[in-house]
């Protein structure tokens, strides 16, 4: 890049929480089924995250990890992964979640647990209709489980945690009127439906600090195979949620919003009128991260206009080289292979994508 060319804001540094990022391109959290049958990662994941953090100053958000066995899983081996990322001069957050009513009952039953949720409303369209047991006094226990999981994440070397309040997981279930029809202090009004997610955020902030805490939301999502999931007008709920969080914690790390054009792993036709701009405005001075269906051009224009961060998922899988985020290298993106996204415990499509110098060799 010649000295006369200006560097796009997408490739300019940004302070986020306690991190000094060297660019605005973030690796989104991606579940890829590479953990073993005990839900534990090994060398394969260490290689995977090391590859994708090879450009110093990159932020990686590690895949969604359950806060405790009764919340849908368990985790280990993370210190080696965080050490590998930090050795590259990069940063890594861990996404924390509780699965709630969308959990696999067979997995929970192995540990003696049951499917729970805000209300006894099963997932519509599933062959096996599992009616979740509404959480009662355990709500306070779940708040503490989130806090303990956050403390454990920091002990394992993560730079912070992203609380998963999107895509139909437990915190999202409490926010949505379609899954939360409680008549107590945790249901009904916006104020009440926000109560549990806000208690979780407050507990995590007290445990690890606001600078190490972030949240992910998806106001327009209808994922998890359920037609009709998601409120018809989600913005009053989610805008209030973002406003409450950012007002309470001026040093909050970031707010991560999934664009309406993405539904789970698929890009969809977004109806006119669906927009997350109200959420971005509600975040104020807190860094806002947008994800879903971006390419280099749209990411560049969005950051030039609004600032903030852009999270990539599918493209980050296939483009592991530092050249993918280097402003001076206009490198064509390596195409991803959707067929290998979820091959259980396999290296193929996970750690075998070529680095830029390998691509040069292949083209020679």
N, C-alpha and C positions, 0 to 999 in steps of 0.2 A: 504494500500500500504506500503510495507516495505521500510525502509530507504535506502536500496540498489537500489531500483528501481528509475530510473530517471523520472521526470515529463515531459510529452510531451509538446512541445511548445504550442500546442493547449490550454493548461490549464495554461499557464504562463501569467502574467500581460502584458499590453500594454497601453501606453499613446496614446490617440486618441483625438485630439483637446484639450479641457480643461478637459477631463475625464481620470481617471485612472482605466481602465478596469482590472478586476481580471482574465479574460480568454479571448479567441479569438472567442468564439461562440456567434453569434449575432442572434436576432430574426428578420427575414426579414419582410418587410411590407406586410400585408395580408388583402385584402378586403374580408369581410365575411358577409356583408349585415345584421349586427346586429344593425345598427342605425335605428331610427324610420323613418316614412314617411317624416318627415321634415329634414332628414339627420343629426339628432342630436343624439349623444350617451348619455347613462345614466349609471345606476348602473351596468348593465350587462358588459359593456366595462371596467368599473373600476375594477370589479372582475377579468375579463379576463387578463388585463395587470398586475394587482397586482400578480396574480398567476405566471405568466411567468417571473416576475422580482424577484422572491423570493430568488434567489441566489445573494448575494451582489456583486456589480461590474459588473452586466450584462448590455449590451446595447440592448435596444428594439428600433426598428424602427416602429413607429405607422403607420397604414394604410394610403394610399394615400388620401389626403384631398385637395379639390379644393380651389384655392386661393381666389375666389370670386364667387357670384351667376352666373355671365355671363360666368365664366370658368367651370361651371358644378356642383356647390354645395355650401354648407355652413357648418360651424362647430361651436360647442359650447361645454360646459361641460368639457373642457379639464383640467382645473385646478385640479379637483378632481382626474383625472386619473394620472396626473404628480405627484401630492402629494403622491398618493398611491405607485407609482414606487420609488420615492425618499425615502419614509419611509422604503423601503426594502434595501436602500443603493445602488440602481441601477440607470441607466440613460435611457433617452428616447429622441429620435429624432422624429420629425414629417415629414413625406414625403409630399411635396407640389407639386401640379400638376395643369395644365390646360388641359382639355380634348381635345379640338380642334375638328377635323372632326369626331372623333369616339363617340362624345356625343350622348345621347338619345335626339332626337329633342323634344319629348313630355315633358321631364323634363325642358328643356330650355324654351320652349314656355310658360310654366306655369309662369315663371318670366319675360316674355316679351323679351327673348333673342333668338338668332338664332345660328345655327351651323356655326362655322368659322374654318379656317385652313390656311395653307400657300398658297394653290392654289385651284381652283375649281375642285378638283379631289375627287369623292365619294369613299366610301369603296367598293371594288369589292366583289361581292358575296352576298351582303346584299339584302334582299327582297325589302326593301324600299330604293331606291337610293336617298340619300340626298346629294345634291351638296353643299359643304361648301362655304360660302362667304369668299374670301381671305381677310385677315387682311390688313388694310392699315395704316392710322395714329394711329389706336388703338394699334399698336405694342408698342409704347412708353408707353401707358396706362398699357398694360399688364406687362411691365417691372416694373412699379411702384406697380402694384397689387401684384406681387411676393414679392417685398421688404416689402410692408405693411403686407402681410400675414406672412412673416418671423418675423417681429417685434411683431406681435400679438402672434405668437407661443412662442416666448421667454417670453412675458408677461404672458402667460398661464403656464409657468413653464417648457417648453421643453428645453432640453440642447442644441438643435440645430435643423437644418432642412436639409432634404435630398431632393434635387430638382430632380423630376422625369423626366429624359430625355430618358426614355426607353419605350418599349412595345407599340409603336405607339401613345403615348400621344403628346401634342402639341410641346414640345421642340424637341422630336424625329422626329416629322413630318417635322420640319424645317431642321434637319440634313440630312434627307433621300431624295435622288433625285427622288424616286418613289412617294413621296407626295409633294415635293417642286419643282415646275417647274417655279418659278418666274423669271422675267427678270430684277428685280431691285437689290438694294444693299443687299437684303436678300436671293437671289437665284443664282443658277448657279455654281460658283466656290466653292471650299471647304471654302475658306476664307469668302465668302458671306453667305454660309449656316450656318456657325458657328456664324455669327454676332449676331443674336437674342439670342440664348442660352448663349453666352458669356456676352451680355449686362445684361441678367437676373442674371447670377452669380455675375457679378460685383456689381449690385444694391443690391443684398442680402448680399454680403460681406460687403459693405459699411453700410448696415442697422444693421447687427448683428455680424459682425466679421468673418474672414476666419475660425477661430477655431470652429465656430458654423455652418459652411456651408459644405455640401457634395453634391455629384451628383451621380445618378444612370443611367447606360447606358446598352443597349442590342444590340450590333452590329449585331447579327445574328438572331434576332427575326423576326418571321412572324405572330405574334399573331393578334388578333382582327378579326379573321375569313377571312382574306384577303390573297388569294393566290398571291404570287409574291411581297408581301410587304417586303421591305428590299433590300438594294443594293447588287448586285452580289459580289462586293468587298468593304466591309464597312471599312476595316482597315485604309486606308489612311485618311478618314474623321475622324474616331473616335480616331485614334492615335494622329492626329494633335489636336483634341479637348482636349484630356487629357494632352498633352504636354503644350498647351496654358494655361490651367487652373492651372496646377501644377507649371509652371514657374512664373505665375503672383501672385500666393498666396502660398508662402512657408509654411504657417501654415494652409493650407486647411485641414479640418477634415479627409476626406477620399474620395476615388473613389470607387464606387460600380459597379462591372461588372457582368452581368448575363452570365453564361456559355452557349456555343452553344448547349449543349446537352439538354437544357430546352427551351421549346416554350410555354410561358404562364404557365399553370398549368400542362403541360404534359412533360414527358421526351421523347426525340426523338433520332433517330439514327443520330449522328453527322457525317457529311462527313469529311473524312480525310482532313487535311489542315485548318479546322476551329479551331481557337485557340485565346484566349484572352491574350496570353503571351506578345504580343507587347504592349498591354494596361498596363499590370503590369509593364513592363520596362519603359514605358512612364511616369508612375506615380512617378518614382524615389523614393525619401524618403517619399512621402506622403503615409499613410497607404492605402493599396489596399484590398478591401473586395470582395471576390468571392462568388457567390451564384448559386445554381441550381444543384440538383441531388446528393448532397453530402451525404455520410453516415459517421459514426465515423471513419472508416478506411481511406477513401479517404480524409476526412477533416484533419485528423492527418498527413497523408503523404504530403499533399499540404502545410500545414503550416510549417512542418519540413523543406521542401525544399525551400519554397519561403517566409515564414513569413506571416505577414498580418492577415486578419480576414476571417472567414467563416460564412455566413448567412444561417440559416435554416428556412424554412417556414413550410411545412407540418408536419415535425417531431416535431417542436416546439409547434404546436397546441396540439398534443397528449401527449407531455412530459413536464408537467408543474412544475415538482419538481426540487428542487435544486440538487438532486442527479444526474439528467441528465447531469449536467455540472461539477460535482465534480470529480476530477481526481482519488480520492481514491476509488470511487464506480463504478465498471464495471457493470452498471445497464443495463439490456436489454431494448431496446426502446419499449415503448407502441405503438402498431400499430394505425395509424390514420384511421378514417372512412371518406372517400371521400364523401359519400352520405349526410353527415351532414355539409359539408363545407359552404354551402350557404343557410341554412334554415333561412329565414328572421325572425329577432328579437327573435330567439329561444335560450334557454340555452343549449339544447342538442347539443353535439359536439362542444361546445364553452367553457363552464366553468365546465363541469361535468367529465372531465378526472381525474382519481385517482392520488393522490400524491404517492410517493414511499412507505411511511409507510402504506398507504391504500392498495397498491398492496401486500405488505407483509401479511397484514391481510387477503386479499382475497385468498392468496395462502395457508394460515395456515390451 
